[in-house]
Amino acid sequence: MDNFYALIMAGGGGTRLWPLSRKSRPKQMLPLVEERSMFQMSVERLDIPPERIFIVTGREHVEMLHEDVPEIPIENYIVEPFGRDSGPAAGLGIIHIQQRDPEAVVAILGSDHYIADTVKFNRTLVAAHNLATRGHIVTLGVSPSYPSTGFGYIKRGEQLDVVEGFQCYHSAGFTEKPDGDTAIHFLTTGLYSWNSGMFICKANQVLNEFARQQPAMYAQFEMIAHAIGHAEYDDTLGRVWSTMKKISLDYAVMECADNMVVIPVDMGWSDVGSWSSLGEVLAADLDGNVSQSHGSAHIKIDTKQTLIVSDRMVVTIGIEEIVIVDTDDVLLVCHRDRSQDVRQVVARLKDAGDDTYL
């Protein structure tokens, strides 16, 4: 698979993991699950040589990410002038990879997800590469463990093939975050997977989808591509990027892409998208409590289903299903059911123009 490349999207801010995740050190740079950062884990689980791993991120994060994984050549870091969501970011990465290898097959991956079974993950990538070389766009569908309203879903249609032991299906459509009753129905049918946001496809095929579905954006990508390797690249990128539409990769092209195939797989995946989901990944005690500390132990009395992240001693008595995150300058306390709402705090701080805690 000498034409197989990874494109890791490392530009997100991880606002739902505030106050630990900040602009200066966002979620992908944090050691949330292990001593290694989420970015290190994302790179090291890949069976792809470092020279074929590309990173899309902001300029302010390149140095720290490169220090995390120095094996990836610095020229493989593709810098966004500023964030425009995953659609433009993926397109920018794809045109750089295609310049390197016109026959490239690319796995578009996150930088901050957790995958417990890395062996199965890499076997799935092999299967996806096989299908991509046959003209399919492949997405990895995560086997749902509960009726989540926080994830998008993919419905599988007719079976296409069995590759590397994995059943592969034509996609029968995407559904964005459903309500609770719909999510329960999805699980009952057994036909739906969570949308992991991981896609494997030929570089030229995904660019053709941009040309078909987002022609104005495709024309912008072409202008940037023509400038790669030339002195005017930075000026061209800055000028074009300032008018680039902000849109996710799913909305931009993937939800309506031709030849979409889904491989349902149970590999212990989590997007670690909130404090509650981090609590589901980390080891819990007999009462369902999770503690993360690099300092004092936490004392828990009559405490259940509670997550504590602090390097100081924290004592809890008679509480259930609470999140406590203690940093040098912020203390967060919320119910686990409300952990997704942490992003509202970040929005309020932005609206108030207060960068102190961002």
C-alpha positions, 0 to 999 in steps of 0.5 A, a space after each residue: 500500500 505504497 500509495 496510502 496516506 493519512 491526513 490527520 485533522 489537528 485544528 480543533 479547539 476541544 471546547 467541550 473539554 474546557 477548562 483543561 483544553 485551551 487555545 494554547 493547548 487544545 484537546 489533541 495535545 493533552 494526555 487525557 487517556 494515557 501519559 501520551 497526548 491524544 495526538 501522539 496516540 493518533 499517530 502511533 497507532 497507524 501502520 503508515 510510515 511517518 513520511 506518509 502522514 500529513 497534519 492539517 493544523 493552525 500555525 500556532 500549534 505546529 511547533 508543539 505537535 512536531 515536538 510531540 511526534 518529531 518523526 513526521 517531517 516538518 514539511 508534512 504540516 499543512 497550515 490553515 491561516 485560521 479555522 474554517 471547519 473540516 471541509 476546507 481543512 480536508 480539501 487543503 490537505 488533500 490537494 497537498 497530498 495529491 501534489 505529492 502523489 497523484 494516485 494517493 489513497 487518503 485516510 482522513 482521520 481525527 487527532 483526538 479520538 480514542 481507539 482501544 483495539 488498534 489492531 482491528 483499526 489497522 485491519 479495517 484501514 487495510 479493508 478500506 484501502 482495498 475498497 477505495 482503490 476500487 472507486 469507493 469512498 469508505 467510512 468507518 461506522 462505529 457499532 453503537 453501544 447506546 442510543 446517543 443523541 450526540 453522534 450522527 448515524 449512518 444506515 447500511 444498505 445492501 452488502 457489497 463485499 467481505 474484505 479482510 473479514 469485515 462486512 462492507 455495505 453500501 451506505 443508505 444515508 446519513 442522519 445528523 444527531 437524532 432525538 432520543 426516540 429516533 436514536 432508540 429506533 436506530 439501535 432497535 433496527 440494527 442497521 445504523 452505525 455512529 458516524 466516526 468522521 473517518 473517511 478513506 478514499 482516492 484523493 482525486 475522487 474526493 476532489 471530484 466530489 468537491 467539484 460536483 457539490 461545492 464548485 466554488 470551493 473546488 475552484 478555490 482549491 485549484 487556485 491554492 494547488 497551482 501555487 504550491 511550491 511557488 513563492 506566491 503560495 502564502 499570499 495566495 492561500 491567505 487571499 483565498 482562505 479569507 473567502 472560503 466557506 465555513 462548512 464541515 466535510 460531512 455537509 460539504 461532500 460526504 453525505 451526498 457522495 457517490 459510491 459511499 460504503 460503510 464498514 461497521 466495526 467495534 474497535 472501542 472507539 470514543 471521540 472523547 467529546 465531553 467530560 462525560 465521555 472521558 469518564 466512560 473511557 477511563 477505568 472506574 472504581 466499584 462505584 463508577 467513579 473516575 479519578 485523574 491526578 498527577 498529585 494527591 489522591 482523591 477521597 470519595 465518601 458515598 460518591 458514585 458515577 463521578 469524574 474528578 480531574 485535579 492534581 490537588 486533593 479533592 474530597 467528595 461526600 454524598 454526591 452522584 454523577 458529577 464532573 469536577 475539573 480543577 485547573 490552576 485558574 478555573 474550577 468546573 463543577 457540573 452534572 455529567 448529563 450537562 457536560 456537553 454544555 461546557 461549550 456554552 461557557 466558552 461561547 460566553 467568554 468569547 462573546 464577552 471578549 474575555 480571553 483570559 480563560 480561553 
